[in-house]
Amino acid sequence: MNILTILLCLLWSSASLARPISYVDGHTLMANSGPMADSIYWHYTPNINYSVGLDYQRDKVSNERFPSARFTYLINRKNTDQSQRNLYFKAGVGLNNINNHFYSLAGDWETRRLFSSFSAEKSSGIGYDMFQQSIKVGVAPYLGDYGDLHTWLMVETKKNDLDNERITYPVLRLFKGGALIEMSYHKKTKWDVHLMYRF
Amino acid sequence: MKNLFLLGLLVSSSVIYAEHHGQHGMENMHSHEGHLHNEMINGKTLKVDAQRFDKFMVDIDNHVVAVVSVQGMVCDFCARGIEKTFGKDKRVSKIDVDLASGKVLLAFSMAVDVDEADITQKILNNGLNTTDIQVVGK
């Protein structure tokens, strides 16, 4: 069951990587590589209120492949001079098996110095259902200007109802221009690397 | 006749004063303590980083600059989106995004009418809000 839990976490983890809606007409390409699965996720933003995308995952254990379609809707956004706050609804469904699906509520609040996000997600596959909650907080050790290398030091904690165990781990996020890399490590899941490019 | 002469003098002096002080031409701008301050015709005070503004103006002559104040611009992705969006607009000659001050500078040729509603919509298409637009150099 633990392996399944870890796999599920990895399968849907790229959804919480960064803002799931870009600027209008913007494309985002994400790649994730972890000990249990690799994935590629592309999404397009036709309207500032939603994005649509395709996700393709390869399970390293079973070598099975899971293509899926995703949709993200911006429920609410609040901009201030110093911050942005977002609330999203996300959903995804497997293209070769609609029993593989998920839906979630996610939110973030960010300034140039501080970051926080949460996610509550229900996912289902063949023979399982899982509810997972996660919280991520971060701080930028320095404030870079546009085009500089930006660094975030973060901590993420997750808990699901399958093994009812909370895992907490450090996350390092670096980004410059349209490119982002995020790395995390936990003794159970080992290294997990996300790459993202927005264009 | 004397009254007419005095009235004419008053009107012409007002016009000359307005031309020299009321317009928000870039040549009237002055910087101190790192910021550029200029009293605009509408009574608002323009504040932009002086060094940044000077650098922006280096290779553009005969242009007006829209100084756009933006809310929610907290990361490089926001800035990149703005640069890409306005980069597609052939009317915009040069773009500068200042994350620290939440200001976007857009240079337009003098021959172009600056469409503030279009600027506001493009900023909105990036998920951000425009709180103010000051057009400098008209």
Interface residues (C-beta under 8 A of the other chain):
Chain A: A18 R19 I21 S22 Y23 V24 G26 I48 L74 R77 N79 T80 D81 Q82 S83 Q84 E110 T111 R112 L143 G144 D145 Y146 G147 D148 H150 F175 K176 G177 G178 R198
Chain B: Q71 G72 V74 C75 D76 F77 C78 A79 R80 G81 I82 E83 K84 T85 V97 D98 L99 A100 G102 L124 N125 N126 G127 L128 N129 T131
